[in-house]
Amino acid sequence: MIGVEEEIGRTVTPYVLPPDSPNLRMLSATVNEDQRKRYLAPYVSGRTISAIGISEPGAGADPAAMTTRAVRQGDEWIINGRKIWVSRAAEADFTILMAVTDRVEGSRGGISAFLVDKGTPGFNVVRRIPMIGGAFTYEIALEDCRVPHANLLGKQGQGFAPMQLRLSTRRVQMASWCIGLSQRSLEMMLEYAPQRRTFGAPLSERQAIQWWIADAATKIHACRLMTYDAAWKIDQGRDVRSEISMIKVFGTEMAWEIIDHAMQTFGAMGMTKELPLQLMAGMVRNMRIYDGPTEVHRWVVARNLLRR
């Protein structure tokens, strides 16, 4: 996955290699046999599109603060609440929806996941939200949305851990994208710096540019090794919560710095929409927020280390 996503990260052309890996890993870990046939099999074959609703207005980086409520009535669950920042919500054939089923237990046994089909009454996509970097997300209102009990994903109250599995996969993907984005930015600097002359000398002879290039190459190398290390540990079934938070922070902050230096190297041309740098910067700026902002992941790393 890392090898593929690093190459995808080199381009600003929107593309998702189907099926989208994070939701695939969550589904694979939780579906029963009936759901395997109805949801996972079509998804694996690329015949369906999925979305996931986690964040809420006022409960973004802290999923445990979600208030969307699911109450069981017979063979159905009645869901009420609101979700925001949901990618592909309008296009998705089904959405993995996170909701509170036990307010007392909260994230320690009170959050469940549901499979909600497109067109389900009460599942309302209320607005499309333009984001920087050419992206957009959606807000969803759930108003007495009735979901069959057969669409409870995994066990009741045990949706938090599979959700974290999904988030961890996305964070590894994001680190891979950042490596690709950074590598392309570095290559653009390497191509342009010897060509552009200022005050009688090419930019490539300026120490500031040389140091930007050296630092970029060093950080890309480090980030690539860190990301493959995390992926190897995941394949070994090891606990990589700290490593994933580390690469989420390091990768996104690295890419932001390298792209900014590339824009500075290109001068006024770096500010134009004739180059991909402005889209790349927008993509990375989004990534520094979604799936957990930098500050939260630094806190996670520090907390895990201090607990040891």
HELIX and SHEET records of a PDB file:
HELIX    1   1 ILE A    2  ILE A    8  1                                   7    
HELIX    2   2 SER A   21  THR A   30  1                                  10    
HELIX    3   3 GLU A   33  GLN A   35  1                                   3    
HELIX    4   4 ARG A   36  LEU A   40  3                                   5    
HELIX    5   5 ALA A   41  VAL A   44  1                                   4    
HELIX    6   6 PRO A   63  ALA A   65  5                                   3    
HELIX    7   7 GLY A  106  ARG A  108  5                                   3    
HELIX    8   8 ILE A  132  GLY A  134  5                                   3    
HELIX    9   9 HIS A  149  ASN A  151  5                                   3    
HELIX   10  10 PHE A  160  TYR A  192  1                                  33    
HELIX   11  11 LEU A  203  GLU A  205  5                                   3    
HELIX   12  12 GLN A  207  ASP A  235  1                                  29    
HELIX   13  13 ARG A  241  PHE A  266  1                                  26    
HELIX   14  14 GLY A  267  MET A  271  5                                   5    
HELIX   15  15 LEU A  277  MET A  287  1                                  11    
HELIX   16  16 THR A  294  ARG A  307  1                                  14    
SHEET    1   A 4 SER A  50  GLY A  53  0                                        
SHEET    2   A 4 PHE A  94  VAL A 100  1                                        
SHEET    3   A 4 ILE A 111  ASP A 117 -1                                        
SHEET    4   A 4 LEU A 152  LEU A 153 -1                                        
SHEET    1   B 4 ARG A  69  GLN A  73  0                                        
SHEET    2   B 4 GLU A  76  VAL A  86 -1                                        
SHEET    3   B 4 PHE A 136  PRO A 148 -1                                        
SHEET    4   B 4 PHE A 123  PRO A 130 -1                                        
SHEET    1   C 2 ARG A 197  THR A 198  0                                        
SHEET    2   C 2 ALA A 201  PRO A 202 -1                                        
END                                                                             
